[in-house]
């Protein structure tokens, strides 16, 4: 669930030591070393940020689903299925 929240918030907000999504040193280094500036422009686009946030929302929804179905999973592992 925590990774989901990070994926939802990270592309849009600046977090102290982590910095801004658009000002990423590793991304700039990769773009410079490979000569593919399209990588940096694609990763910093709103479309990509939205896709990362959408992945975070899916992660959060799956976390809640697993929380609500935890007892069923334990029962299935123990061999005492509850229907």
N, C-alpha and C positions, 0 to 999 in steps of 0.2 A: 504494500500500500504506500509505503514511503517513497519508493521509486516512482510510483504513479504520480504522486504530488510533485516530485522533483521534475518529472517530464512535463507536467502541465504548466508549472510556473517558470522553469528555467529559461525557456526561449523568450519570455516576455519581460522579465524583471532582472535587475542586476543584484547579485548576492555577494556583498562584501568582498572577501578574498577571491571568490570564483570569478567575479567580473561580469562583463556584459557579453551576451551571446554573439554579438556582431564583432566584438573586439577579442577574438580568440587567437592566442599566439600559435597554438598547434595548427589551427586551420590556415592561418596566414603562412606558416612555414611549409605546410604541405602544398599549398597553392603556389608558393614561390619556387620550391624545389622541383615540382613536376611541370611547372609552366602552364598549368591548367587553371586559369583565373575563374573559369566557369564554376569550379567547385565552390569557391568562396561565395560567389554571387548566388548559387543555388542554395547553399546551406543558410545563408542570411536572408533568404526571401521569406515573405510571409506565408507562402504556400508550404514550405518545408517546416517552418515553425508550427503552423497549424497541424501538420501531419504528426509531428512529435507530440504536440499537446493532445491530439486525438488518441495516440498510442497510450499516453498517460491516463486518459479517461477510461480506456478499455482495461488497463491494468488495475485501476481503482475498482471498476465494476466487477472484475474477476476476483479481486480480494474480498469484496463484500459477499459475493456468491460463495466463496470458499468458507468464509466465516459462518454463514447461515447453514451450510451443508457439512460442517465439520463432523458432527456426531454421526451422520450417515456414512461418511468416509471411514471413520473409526470402526463403526459396526461392520462395514464391508470387509475391512482388513481382519477383524476378529472372527469373521465367519458367522456373525449373528445379525443378518440383514434385517432392517426395520422397513416395513412397507406400509 
